[in-house]
């Protein structure tokens, strides 16, 4: 049985660092969405009480932002990693003119990518029609630029570091 307990913890930590840096620079307010849980004090256990939406939500310069962060150890991103309720939440945020996306860390390559939900939906439809259940890492490598550190932002996933006073491209 696969243990998912700490999956994504590294990525969550570095995104929280980036979020703090965005806030300190007045570029965005992004928060981790807590997963609803209940604790059984007699047994000393906790369980999820309902499905969470996505990992992070917030606002940047008047635009709502919602995204989910995923880590994969494989050389592809399986569609099964995005739960239907997460996908629907991101689609709904996008329809309301928000920024809605996935951040995916390919741990084998130590590369982080962002894919907007509308692009993810198009790719999912295309690959599923061709009997493929994932997006290959090579697609990200050929079509996306890895998210990197810029102007003191650990991972500039919003591409806002160039707004930092004294910084720029």
N, C-alpha and C positions, 0 to 999 in steps of 0.2 A: 504494500500500500504506500502511495506517495504521501509524504508529509509536506503540507503547504503552509505550515505555521509561519515560517520566516521568509517565504518567497516574496520578493519585492521590497524587503526591508531596507536594503542598501539604496535602491532607487528612491524610495520614499524619503529617506534621510537627506539625500543630496537635493531632491526637489524642495524639501523644506528649507534647506540652506539657501537655495536660489530664491525661494519665495520671500525669505527674510531680507535678502539683498534687494529684491525688487521693491519691497515696502520701504526700506531705509532710503532708497533713492527716489521715492515718490512715483514709481512707475506702475505698480500694481498692488492689489490686496488679494492674495490667494490663500485659501485655507484648506487644510485637510478636512474631509467630511468624515466625522466619526461613524463607525458602523454600530447600529443599535444592538446592544447586548444586555443580557440579564445575568446576574450572578446568583448562584446557589451557594449561600454561605455555609450551609450544613455540609455539602459535598466539596466545597472549595473549587467549584467549576464555573465556567462561563459558557454561554452559548449565544449565537446570533438570534435576535428576536424577529428580525425581518430583513429583507434584502436592502442593501445600501444602494444609493444611486451611482455615483462615480467617486473616484478618489479625491478630487480637488475641484473646488469652485471658487469664483471670485470675480473681480472686476479690474479692468485695466483701462484707464483713460476713457471711462464711460461705456466700455464694452464688456458684457457678461462673458465669463470664461468658464468652461467646464471641460475636464479631461480625466482620463483614466491612465494610470501608469502601469506598464507591464514589463516584466523581465522574462526573457526566454534564453534557455541554454542551447537551443537548437539553431539550425541555420534557416529557419523559416518562422513565420508568425502564424500559428493556427487560428482560424476563425473562432474555434471553440473557446479561446481564451477570453473573448468578450462575451459576457452574459447578455441574453436578450434584453433584460431590463436596463442594463448599462447602455447598450447600443441605442435603445429607444430614447433614453434620456438625452443622449448626445444628439440624436436626430432632432428631437424637440427643441433643444437649446439652439441648434443651428437654424431651424425654421424661424426662431424668434430673433434672428440676426446676431446671435452670440457666436463666439469662437468655440467650437467643439472639436476635440481631437483626441488622439491616442498618442502617448509617448511610449516608445518601445526601446528597451535596452537589450541588445544582442550581446550577452555576456561573453560568448566565445571570441567576439571581435572587439569587445569593450567599446561599442559604438551605440550612440543614442540617436533615435530618429523620431520625428513628429509626422503624423499623418492625420490630416483633417478628416472629419467623419464623412463628408460627402465623397471624398476620394476613396476612402476605405470602402464605402458602400459600392461604388463603381467597380473597384477591384474585386470585392467579394463576389459580386454578381458575375463578373467576367471569369474568375477562376473557378467558381462553382459550376458554371456552364461547361467548363473544360475539365470537369471531374477532379479539381484540385481543392483541397481543404485548407490551404494556407497561402500566405504571400511569401515567396522566397526572399531570403536576405539579399540575393543579387538584385532583386527589383529595387530595394531601398538603396543599395550601393549605386545603381545606375540612374535613379530618378530623384534621389533626395541628397541633401547635404547633411552630414552628421551635426548634431547639436554640440556646440563646444562652449568653453568658457570665453567670455568677452568682457572687457572693461570691468573686471571685478565681480561679474555675475558667474557663479559656479557653472551652471548650465543655463544658457540664455535661450530657453525654449520658447519665449515670447518674441524673440528677436527685437528686444527693446534696449539692449545695452548701449547702442549708439546714441540714445537720448541722454545718457549720463553726462552731466556737465563736465566739460574738459575731455570727454571721450569722443569718439567718432570713427567713421570708416575712412 
